[in-house]
């Protein structure tokens, strides 16, 4: 009598095939992937094949919108890092009554409809707004200016960076920080040489999401800054304006630029390994 240890005998020479459930999952996954990929690919391919992209790059309105988008998002990103990093640290390391409420309030712009965000900014910085009235007294008007574009981008994009940075800073091993302090590192050195390198992947992810959200911002910008060519018309607004004017090629080209720029950043983060560990040795 032959006994089999560890379960029933295995059949040799037989291959397993996915059941009905497995096939269904594969089919749904393929459909979902195609739904997300095909429209983007079709947009880029058509703009390249028909030559719209090269023509649009010589169109003053598209070039101005591209330059404005790149310059304003650069400023917005710098402001978000300067202001959002301390805020993320505060939310990650400080416990106080109402901390959860503050954390939720900081992330509200993520779920707000963009038009509502633009209206909220108008109520604060408009001529009769909470801060706008004081600024008007000094002859400063923010709505429908380039500054309004930057404020709109910061408002809708900053929570993405703050959320990622807070998660990265909260998940760090405190013992490493304490060891650095024991070795004589100042608080500034601990933050710069220990905390930032360890949290760098999370910070980078937040930066990418923040930039992408600012680059694609539309609703809050058109409500708060308008769509003035050369001054407040960013690339997403140019897509809408050119499409409304019947200039489909220019609209496609501007949209393709947005897609290529966003995809390029994500590919760079993935394949250039910007999130690799950084040397955290401290010299004091």
C-alpha positions, 0 to 999 in steps of 0.5 A, a space after each residue: 500500500 502506497 501512502 502520500 505524505 503532505 496531501 493527495 498525489 499531484 497529477 503529472 503532465 497536466 496544466 491548470 487553466 483559469 476557471 470562469 472567475 479567472 477569465 472574467 477578472 482578466 477580461 474586466 482588467 483588459 477592458 479597464 486598462 484599455 478604457 484608461 489608456 486608449 483615449 490618451 494614446 489616441 489624443 497623442 497619436 492624432 496630434 503627432 500624425 496630423 502634425 498639429 503638435 508641431 504647428 501648435 508649438 509655433 502658435 503664439 497663444 499655445 506657446 504663451 499658455 505653455 510658458 505661463 503654465 510652466 512658470 506659474 507651476 514652478 512658483 506654486 511648487 516652490 511655495 508649496 514646499 516652503 509652506 507645506 513641509 512645516 505643515 506636514 511636519 506639524 500634522 505628523 508629529 504634534 498631537 493636540 485637541 482638534 488635530 484630526 479636524 485640522 488634518 481633515 480641513 487641510 485636505 478639503 481642497 482635494 474633494 472640493 469641486 474646482 469651481 467651488 474652490 475658485 468661488 471660495 478664493 474669490 470670497 477671500 481675495 476678491 474686491 469685497 473679500 475677507 483679505 481682498 478689501 484690505 489689499 484694495 485699500 493699498 491698490 492691490 488687486 489679485 483676481 484675474 491676474 497671474 498671481 490669482 493663477 498661482 494662488 489657485 494652483 497652490 490651493 488645489 494642489 498643496 494638499 497632495 504634497 502635504 498628505 504625502 509628506 505627512 505620511 512619510 514623516 509620520 512613518 519614520 523610525 524615531 530611534 534613528 533621529 534620536 541616535 543622530 541627536 546623541 551623536 551631536 546633530 542639531 535639530 536642523 541637521 536631523 531634519 536636513 540629513 536624516 528626516 528628509 532623506 528617509 522621507 524622500 520617496 514620500 516627498 517626491 511622490 507628493 511633489 509629482 502629484 502636486 505639480 501634476 495637479 497644478 499643471 492641470 488645474 482648470 476650474 478654480 483658475 477660470 473662476 478666480 483668474 479668468 482666461 486672459 491670453 498671455 496673463 492668466 490663460 494656462 495650458 488647460 484653459 487654452 485647450 478649452 479656448 481653442 476647442 470653443 473657437 473651433 481650432 481642434 488641431 490647436 486644442 489637441 496639440 495643447 492637450 497632448 503637451 499636457 499628457 506628454 509632460 505629465 507622463 514624462 514626469 511619472 516615467 522619470 520618477 519610475 525609471 530614473 530612480 529618484 526615490 532611491 535611498 540617500 546617504 544619511 551619514 552625519 558629520 558634526 
